[in-house]
Amino acid sequence: MTRGNKNKVWRIIMCSYERIRGIALGLAVFGIAGIGLQPGAASAAAGDVGPDVPGVFVPGNPTCSQLISGVDGLVEFKINDPADGNFLHGTASFEIDVRSTADGPVFDWEISGGRVYGIVAKGGPNANLYDYAGNGVLVFHDDGLHSPTNPSNGKYYGLSHVSFCYVPGAPEVEVGKVCVPSASNPSFDAETNMVHTVFDVTIENTGVGTVYDVTIEEAATVFGQPTDSDQSQCSLTAIGVVAVEPPVVLLSWDGTTATTTAVKVADSLAEGATLGVTVECDSSRSQLSNIISVKAKASAESPTFDVPLATHTTTAAEQCALSLQSGLTVAKECTRVSMVGGVVPQVCVDITVTNTSPQHVTVTSLENAESGNPLPVSLLTDFVAANNGSAVLQEAGDADDSVTFEHCYTPAATGSDPQDPEVVNYPDTVTVTGVGVFDEAPIPPVGDPAISDTESCQLCPSPQRE
């Protein structure tokens, strides 16, 4: 069975609605060879089951190609003695359902892979022409078509043949999605530790006929990685040059579940036309690989999205890479050299670790190679204590991007003459490493020189005795 009676009432209501909406909104009518087509509008009264356009009596034995002309690519398909079934003609497929009614035989039809401009239903000595193009109607299915009425009994003649005049092809949309890099795209927010990326989405009607209720949806697999923030989301922010206020969330991630929302971006899109929309995403990852899909309807009265789904996944060439120049610096300054008990020297230095990166940085090691000690000493615990119990330094420019603390130790003296206080000194070197909180890039990168600072604390001037 084709859609038949069960869809007819729905189609009548929707067709009437679309006609009103088309007038109100000025929906574009696309033309082919001078014939303007627009969403189908039923001529029957509500609740009545019948064709979307009136059958026009034509004497004799015509075919639809004799009655419809001026359409580029028009093809005629004639079916003799029509009965229930599927009929293939080139790349088009026709489904026909012949039904018996109290008024005589009628048939329902549906096409895939083409659009019908007109149909001739032949029965008895004459025929009926259903001229969809002439009535400014575009449909991909209809019901209740029949041959002329037999005056002897007041019922429709039996169907001897049906001729379809159609243009091969199918409704189709394509979608692309790309991040156009700029000084501000993508951008990084160190406070949320997230990247904001703006994507340009282009939807194109590459098929036959206008499509309707063009709707976009983001894939639910974009988020869900352990690194993703529970504030990760993608939103529709503009349709064409018109901003969407407030933005409409297409995809969100709460740390456990991804939620998707399909959003209509156009009532209709004419054949060959394109529509640009803007999607903006916030994620805890750079070079976000995102998936978008577009669905649409082949006719305004379609109860379902019957145009093939179009999807696009951003490739590496279509993503914007965010390069964060992560870095740390470390500095030492001698504060004092003391003689504990008058005989044991003690060296004290101030150590300052600073984050020079636009992202937060976790300090992973801080070691001090002390004068006379064969192995470096870890000062990471001292650093964490001085940094309010955290190993993370805030981004450069933040009030908490730097930490200074004092470290004291007992050294072994060096110098050209260990017995001469004028030349005795206590050299040591501090080294720091870290990792970017956002991109997890090691600081310094592998193979780069160590981040360090060396200071030699002089014994003289004479140390203050305790």
Summary of the structure (lengths in Angstrom):
residues: 466
radius of gyration: 38.7
end to end distance: 104.2
largest distance: 137.4
contacts: 1517
relative contact order: 0.11
helix: 8%
strand: 49%
